[in-house]
Each structure stands twice: as C-alpha cells, then as structure tokens.
Amino acid sequence: MRTRIGILTIILVFVIATAVHVGQQPSPTGATPPAWAYPVNPPAAAGNRGAQPAQPAAPPNTAPRTLPGSSASFTQAQTRDLFNVADWHPDNHPPAPEIVLKGRRPDVRACGYCHLPNGQGRPENSSLAGLPASYIIQQMADFKNGLRKSSEARMGPPAAMVTLAKAASDEDNAAAAAYFASFKFKQWIRVVESNTVPKHRIQGGMFVPAEESGTEPIGQRIIEMPENLERTELRDSGSGFVAYVPTGSIKKGEALVKTGGAGKTVQCGLCHGNDLKGLGPVPGIAGRSPSYTVRQLFDMQQGNRAGQWSELMKAAVAKLTQDDLIAIAAYTASLAP
C-alpha cells in the first residue's frame, strides 16, 4: 500500500509540474456559479412581493406507502425523518451502523437520509458508495475546518454538511466512512444527449418535472431529474436519475479527459486511474452525478474547495471554461462506475 501511495504521489507532483509548464493560472475569483449546477429552492410564494397568496397546505398523507420491489411500508412523515431513515431496500447494502440509519441527535442527521442507505446519493448531494474511507474522512475534516464550502451560499445541502461536520465526532466519521467504502457504487444515472430538456422546476434542491408538459432548449446546461419523481420523493434508494447533456458534449469531454485537450488540462486518468474508478485514496469519478462534478470543479477553480490535494486539482481545472466543465462531467457520468 505504501508503495502504491508513493507512486501516486510522484504522479501528482508530475501533474503540478505539467500544469505549471503549460502556463496555467488560477481562474479569476468571484465568477458567478452556473445556476443550473447549484439549484436553490425558490422562496415561498407568500414571501414574494406582489405574489398571489399561498394556497393552504394539503393535509399530510398518513396512509402507509409501498414501493415496487420492497416489502417495507412507510408513511410520508416517516420518509422525512432525519434521524430514522426509511430503508426501503435493506438487501441492497450491507448492515449499516447507527450513524448511517439513525444519526446522532440533536445535530448529526443520519447519513443515509441525504445520501441514501446504499450511498448512491442524489444530484443535490453526492454519491458515497465505493469512495475511499480516507477520502470521506478528509472531506468531513475540510467541511469542519472551513476548507470546503459551496460557491453558492444559498444552496442548502453543502451548508448542511458544514453544520453537520462541526457536530460529528471522529468516531461518527470513521464508522460512516468504513461503511460506505465497503461496497461498490452502482450504475445510477442515465446520460442522454439532447438539444432540448423537459420543462422543469426546482424542488427539494433538485430539478423535477414542471406541471406543464413540453420541452425547452437545453443550451449549455446539464439538467438532472428523477427517473420517477414519486419514488424519489419517498427516498427510494432503488430509483435513479436521468441527466440531459448538450449534444456532442460526451465526445468533447472524452477528448479533454483522455488527452488533456492539447495542454488545456491534464489527463484525468493520471490521478483517478485509467478507468476513472479511483486510484489509492483518490476517488473514482466514473458514473457519478455530472452536476455534482461540475460543482466540485467550479468550487476548486474559485478556491472554495481548498482541502488536501485541492491545489493539485486547481492547477488542472484553471484554464477550463464552463463549457469544458460540462463536457468533462457529461463524459465521466456516461461511464460505467
């Protein structure tokens, strides 16, 4: 293991030298985060000046709900409990520690609530399954110590992670990290190249289908949506997502990832492995959420993600445009994890 990490360190030093040699400079700080990559929940209608009065809230649905392929049943309220995760599919993950399914009151919500019990994650957060335990622990430390934050302060999930990381103990972090690192990430996102995207709105920190039908031009955006909104709202860990990406972006991303784009960046495989499934403590990026990938690359460009090894990534992404970030994320998401 030490030999492998030593080799990896040499590779990372080479990456820095390569980036400096091709004349990369840090990107300007203060760039506006792309709104499509950082969904912010809209304010309540009652709080908008000139808006129509909010409609009375519908009474909560107290009937037990069921899902295909699951013998469990939960009420709507139970699926929204931050400290008692509705585990629809206990057979699709190993036995989970308390911190994953129950959390620790009052401040450490269950990891499995946001990231799901099987670690597959959602577009507004991240997939944890299959990440190196040391990497997960380091990210928690970075959140806690102010070295990792979102470029969009209004985005809820990253802000929640900062609060949670400050309250979590070393034992909490170690137990969760060992658990999520113990099993593989599965294919979860269907990537579709398209010139249009279904009409959508923001709900719960992600894009969901709008009430009206129809499509709109995708432009230079990535729009991730649930494959089945009802199942996603019930936090079903067996129902994934579809990511619409601009036509031609996968091929462009492949060239950037594999060749470095004629000096525009460096080959991703040098650090993340030839198959982009990770190398030593460096995480895999194949098959993971493209909007999450864009957020991390942008945060690194802007210096808002500055933890261990982030300086190495900052050199690699410094010259990339937002169109480049879209292409790289589209390509990596299209790969089998």
JOWOQUI-V893627 format. One record per residue. N is the residue number from 1. SS is DSSP state (hx for helix, st for strand, lp for the rest). PHI is phi in radians with two decimals (999 if undefined). Layout:
BEGIN
n	ss	phi
N	SS	PHI
N	SS	PHI
END
This chain:
BEGIN
n	ss	phi
1	lp	999
2	hx	-1.08
3	hx	-1.09
4	hx	-1.12
5	hx	-1.15
6	hx	-1.10
7	hx	-1.09
8	hx	-1.08
9	hx	-1.08
10	hx	-1.07
11	hx	-1.08
12	hx	-1.15
13	hx	-1.08
14	hx	-1.08
15	hx	-1.07
16	hx	-1.09
17	hx	-1.08
18	hx	-1.11
19	hx	-1.10
20	hx	-1.15
21	hx	-1.09
22	lp	-1.46
23	lp	1.41
24	lp	-1.22
25	lp	-2.16
26	lp	-1.01
27	lp	-1.23
28	lp	-1.07
29	lp	-1.39
30	lp	1.50
31	lp	-1.12
32	lp	-1.28
33	lp	-1.12
34	lp	-1.14
35	lp	-1.04
36	lp	-1.19
37	lp	-1.56
38	lp	-2.15
39	lp	-1.08
40	lp	-2.03
41	lp	-1.04
42	lp	-1.18
43	lp	-1.16
44	lp	-1.08
45	hx	-0.99
46	hx	-1.14
47	hx	-1.58
48	lp	-1.62
49	lp	-1.06
50	lp	1.46
51	lp	-1.36
52	lp	-1.20
53	lp	-0.98
54	lp	-1.15
55	lp	-1.28
56	lp	-0.98
57	lp	-1.16
58	lp	-1.21
59	lp	-1.09
60	lp	-1.08
61	lp	-1.44
62	lp	-1.71
63	lp	-1.31
64	lp	-1.06
65	st	-1.89
66	lp	-2.25
67	lp	-2.38
68	lp	-1.04
69	lp	1.36
70	lp	-2.28
71	lp	-1.62
72	lp	-1.45
73	lp	-2.51
74	st	-2.46
75	lp	-1.39
76	hx	-1.01
77	hx	-1.09
78	hx	-1.14
79	hx	-1.26
80	lp	-1.93
81	lp	-1.45
82	lp	-1.23
83	lp	-2.12
84	lp	-2.77
85	lp	-1.15
86	lp	-1.30
87	lp	-1.67
88	lp	-1.20
89	lp	-2.29
90	hx	-1.10
91	hx	-1.54
92	hx	-1.79
93	lp	-2.77
94	lp	-1.18
95	lp	-0.96
96	lp	-1.74
97	lp	-1.24
98	hx	-0.98
99	hx	-1.10
100	hx	-1.41
101	hx	-1.76
102	lp	-2.08
103	lp	1.26
104	st	-2.51
105	lp	-1.17
106	lp	-1.74
107	lp	-1.97
108	st	-1.86
109	lp	-1.15
110	lp	-1.09
111	hx	-0.98
112	hx	-1.24
113	hx	-1.20
114	hx	-1.46
115	hx	-1.56
116	lp	1.27
117	lp	-1.02
118	lp	-1.66
119	lp	1.25
120	lp	-1.23
121	lp	1.27
122	lp	-2.41
123	lp	-1.03
124	lp	-1.43
125	lp	-2.27
126	lp	-2.57
127	lp	-1.52
128	lp	-1.88
129	lp	-1.01
130	lp	1.41
131	lp	-1.32
132	lp	-1.06
133	hx	-1.02
134	hx	-1.12
135	hx	-1.18
136	hx	-1.06
137	hx	-1.09
138	hx	-1.13
139	hx	-1.14
140	hx	-1.08
141	hx	-1.15
142	hx	-1.16
143	hx	-1.04
144	hx	-1.13
145	lp	-1.64
146	lp	1.36
147	lp	-1.63
148	st	-2.40
149	lp	-2.62
150	lp	-1.52
151	lp	-1.25
152	lp	-2.02
153	lp	-1.11
154	lp	-1.44
155	lp	-1.30
156	hx	-1.14
157	hx	-1.01
158	hx	-1.11
159	hx	-1.13
160	hx	-1.13
161	hx	-1.14
162	hx	-1.09
163	hx	-1.09
164	hx	-1.13
165	hx	-1.11
166	hx	-1.24
167	hx	-1.67
168	lp	-1.27
169	lp	-1.58
170	hx	-1.05
171	hx	-1.18
172	hx	-1.02
173	hx	-1.10
174	hx	-1.13
175	hx	-1.14
176	hx	-1.16
177	hx	-1.11
178	hx	-1.09
179	hx	-1.13
180	hx	-1.19
181	hx	-1.33
182	lp	-1.44
183	lp	-2.48
184	lp	-1.51
185	lp	-1.35
186	lp	-1.89
187	lp	-0.94
188	lp	-2.44
189	st	-2.19
190	st	-1.72
191	st	-1.66
192	st	-2.20
193	st	-1.37
194	st	-2.80
195	lp	-1.55
196	st	-2.30
197	st	-2.47
198	st	-1.00
199	lp	-1.01
200	st	-2.61
201	st	-2.53
202	st	-1.72
203	st	-2.61
204	lp	1.10
205	lp	1.39
206	st	-2.49
207	st	-1.47
208	st	-2.31
209	st	-1.03
210	lp	-1.32
211	lp	-1.11
212	lp	-1.45
213	lp	-1.44
214	lp	2.04
215	st	-2.26
216	st	-2.51
217	st	-1.06
218	lp	-1.36
219	lp	1.05
220	lp	-1.78
221	lp	-2.49
222	lp	-2.08
223	st	-2.09
224	st	-1.76
225	st	-2.43
226	st	-1.14
227	lp	-1.18
228	lp	-2.47
229	hx	-1.07
230	hx	-1.04
231	hx	-1.20
232	hx	-1.15
233	hx	-1.12
234	lp	-1.53
235	lp	1.04
236	lp	-1.40
237	lp	-1.38
238	lp	-1.94
239	lp	-2.07
240	lp	-1.64
241	st	-2.40
242	st	-2.05
243	st	-2.02
244	st	-1.54
245	st	-2.23
246	st	-1.07
247	lp	-1.01
248	lp	1.56
249	hx	-1.25
250	hx	-1.14
251	hx	-1.12
252	hx	-1.10
253	hx	-1.15
254	hx	-1.05
255	hx	-1.13
256	hx	-1.14
257	hx	-1.18
258	hx	-1.49
259	hx	-2.00
260	lp	1.49
261	lp	1.09
262	lp	0.96
263	lp	1.60
264	lp	-1.26
265	lp	-2.64
266	lp	-2.14
267	lp	-1.12
268	lp	-1.08
269	hx	-1.14
270	hx	-1.03
271	hx	-1.87
272	hx	-1.61
273	lp	1.61
274	lp	-1.02
275	lp	-1.65
276	lp	1.07
277	lp	-1.77
278	lp	1.82
279	st	-2.57
280	lp	1.05
281	lp	-1.40
282	st	-1.44
283	lp	-1.27
284	lp	-1.33
285	lp	-2.16
286	lp	-1.27
287	lp	1.38
288	lp	-1.64
289	lp	-0.89
290	hx	-1.22
291	hx	-1.20
292	hx	-1.10
293	hx	-1.05
294	hx	-1.06
295	hx	-1.03
296	hx	-1.18
297	hx	-1.13
298	hx	-1.16
299	hx	-1.04
300	hx	-1.19
301	hx	-1.02
302	lp	-1.55
303	lp	1.38
304	lp	-1.53
305	st	-2.12
306	lp	-2.27
307	lp	-1.39
308	lp	-0.97
309	lp	1.28
310	hx	-1.11
311	hx	-1.08
312	hx	-1.15
313	hx	-1.22
314	hx	-1.06
315	hx	-1.12
316	hx	-1.26
317	hx	-1.81
318	lp	-1.01
319	lp	-1.68
320	lp	-1.41
321	lp	-1.46
322	hx	-1.11
323	hx	-1.10
324	hx	-1.13
325	hx	-1.07
326	hx	-1.07
327	hx	-1.13
328	hx	-1.07
329	hx	-1.16
330	hx	-1.09
331	hx	-1.17
332	hx	-1.10
333	hx	-1.18
334	hx	-1.35
335	lp	-1.46
336	lp	-1.26
337	lp	-1.27
END
